[in-house]
Structures are given as C-alpha cells and as structure tokens.
Amino acid sequence: MNPHFFDFDQPTPLVKTCFQLSPSKRIHFQIKRDDLIDKLISGNKWRKLKYNFKQFDQNKFKGIASFGGAFSNHIAALSAAGKRADIPTLGFIRTHEIDFNNPTLSLAKTNGMQLIALSREAYRNRHNSEFINSLKQAYPDYLFVPEGGSNDLAALGLAELVEELKLQSIHSKHHVIACAIGSGGTISGMMDAFPDMKFIGIAAVKDFQLLEKLKVKYGVRLTIVSDNLFGGYGKTTPELNQFCLDFYNQTQIPIEPIYTGKLLHTLMHNYDELMSEQKSLVVIHTGGLQGLKGLNYRHQYQSPLWNDLLSLTDV
C-alpha cells in the first residue's frame, strides 16, 4: 500500500482569464486550475482525499468506503486513488441497480472498487449515525469517508489550497474567491483556512438546509447564490451547455455544466451585482470533467462540438 503519491506538492496554476460575455462586456478574472492536479483524482477530490488516505496509512484499516450517486466525481476519484495506492475501495451507490455501462461506474469497477447499490430511501440515511454504524459492523475494517469526501481531514487538504493562493499573491484586501457548493466541504475548508477573505458560493445542489448552515456560520463573509440550478443537481440545459462550449472556445479552459459551468455562468452573468469595484475575482476550478462522459451517456448533448471536451476526459 502506497498513498504517498499524494505528497506531490507542485502548486496548480493561477491563470489570468478574460471572457467576452457580450460585444460590450469583457470580464477579467483569475481562475485557479485545480482541475490540472490529476486527470483521475481531480480538483477538490484530490484536496479532500489526500489526508483521508494518509489517515488510512497510519491505521490498520483494510480499505476505504464512501457514498455517491451513479455519476459521482467523488466515487470516480476515490476508486482511482485506491487503485494507485493499492488500497481496496467500497462504493455505496444511490441507484436501484449497478449499471456497468455507466462510464463512472465502469471506471470505478475497472479500478477495483466494490460497488453496492442503495435505494434512494436507504441512501437518505447516509448521514444517519445508526445507519453508518450498521455498515461499519458489516465492513469493520474500512475507513468510512462521507459523501463528497467532506470531513475534518478534507479540511487539511483545502487549507493547503489556501496556502497556495496566498503564495500566488491572493489577499483578502484585493480579492474575492468564488467556488461551487456541493456538499459544502470545499467552501467551508477554504473559509476556515482564510478567515479574513470574502467568498461567493454558487449552489450546485438544492440543499437549503446546508446553505442556511453556511450562512449562519460565515455571515457577511459569504455571499450565496442558490437560484441558478438549471433544473437541479446533475441537470443541464441547452443554454448552460452552450455557455460551457463558449467558455472553452474563448479560454481553452475545459469546464462541465454540473459544478464549474454553473459557477462560471452565474458569475459572468451577475458579475456587476456580485463584485465590488475594489475587488478582483478568483474562481476555483474544482475539476470534475469525468462527469462529461456521464452526461454524454444520458444523451444530454446534441452538438459534435462537445467532442473536443469529451476527448480531454480520456485516460
């Protein structure tokens, strides 16, 4: 077992970017290319999993177990990290039946992950301590990591992301940081590690209980936008798809419509309302490009223009 590949510590680039929203509107900002950390263990998944794998290395666990939907970036990344570290992985998947034609689950299986289907009703208990304890009794030698990888160990990896930003001259006096909100772990970890920085969080899930907890905890430091879901988590529309294509064609930075696409669409179309003239915007690209194959599998795309973006997910 060797999880020490996580010790790779070269900072991801912070790139000056310009997007032409309309003939009269050019928006300048910087984007932290955390999608470039690793092709399979991408973006915030690398940050979150790093210290969970180090915890495994320091204890006598047999494997690592976690939860995710059928197209989960977290499940894909966990399975890839497990294969690379030679650590068994177990995925509890929200689905009535494991579909091995699904590109995410096929990848996870190829990486050696054991996949167990949970009904939607059972999956709702994934945060219930009694339910988790029953699974731990069934798999007593496994380290259990929450859905999305968000826990106290994940925060250690996100603190390293903040340290990189500081070394790249990102300071609270001049900047605002924006990222997508899924399970909430990425924005929480960064805000805890950067206590004087203001953040913008763009919700990618309809979880108002989570968003309210974040508002209460961080107050005026955090601006949350929750009304740009394009139909809900994992959903997209022709408008959002076209925006992702336009953004890639203009910047050569690939994005997907589940997280970073919704983040950037919201920021670009509401820039003047969200940003102070005295501050510059820094966007966190949290990766997740493997999700493009899942959307393609579900026939969400009509245009052959997606072929370039899809090719970037090949390994």
Helices and strands as residue ranges (DSSP letters): G 4-7, E 14-22, E 25-33, G 34-36, H 44-58, E 63-69, H 73-85, E 89-94, H 103-110, E 114-118, H 120-123, H 129-138, E 142-144, G 147-149, H 152-167, E 175-181, H 185-193, E 198-203, H 208-218, G 219-221, E 222-225, H 238-251, H 260-269, H 271-274, E 280-285, H 291-297, G 304-306, H 307-311
